[in-house]
């Protein structure tokens, strides 16, 4: 009998070492929560000063920028009606100059959950002639010359994340494929080709900048210990995730009376308790008067 028990124990030890302990059949592995945050980017109505570029052309430019940026970085998203993105209007300008009232604009954008805003001023677009071709056989050829400014505003600090004073001259025939009829004048076709070309240049640069900019959202309303935040399901917010609330170290006055916010240290933490499509609700785990913060950023538990 003792010999049989010993043999049974040896078998159990062997199975434990070489097979391992099995889990209880009713054990369920806890699902790992996946956080896939999306950065919401906005567009401010471009200041177009070139008569050859129509409002329809500008709308086309918007869609090309959105298409290029979302292809390059799938963590970016824009609010669209299916084709055209939402465009914020510059409802006011600073009285002393021709600059947009950035502070007023960004306050509106924060309530909508935008992390950054794209804005441009188009100065002119024209055909110029320059020598081009193989040395010894060079001849005057048409180039399409663009002059304009592009800015990417940060909704956290009101500063510019990126700026480009773009002056570009590109050979007109190079904008067309070999099987397309080459245009030699500014018309609807050549303007659209130029806008596609420009959208690739600026989209690539803005995406590189935004990849380094951490995801953020903003407290837009508070009641007792319940806070309403500007981002929801579309931005990848999930229930129970935690956000560090970033305080302010004050403001810096810039030129033209523009004001810039200086981020400080975390002043509290919020846990999400309810998520809707475009907003979410959270409760404070610690910290007071969190509505006075600059922004809230994802608190990675790892």
LINRA-V33870 format. One record per run of one state. SS is the DSSP state (a for helix, b for strand, c for the rest). FROM is the first residue (numbers start at 1). TO is the last residue. Records with the same first field share a line. If there is no record, write none. Layout:
SS = FROM-TO, FROM-TO
This chain:
c = 1-1, 19-38, 45-46, 49-54, 73-75, 78-79, 81-84, 86-86, 89-92, 94-99, 101-101, 112-115, 133-138, 155-159, 176-187, 212-216, 218-218, 224-225, 230-232, 236-241, 254-254, 258-258, 276-279, 287-289, 293-294, 299-302
a = 2-18, 55-72, 102-111, 172-175, 188-211, 233-235, 255-257, 290-292
b = 39-44, 47-48, 76-77, 80-80, 85-85, 87-88, 93-93, 100-100, 116-132, 139-154, 160-171, 217-217, 219-223, 226-229, 242-253, 259-275, 280-286, 295-298
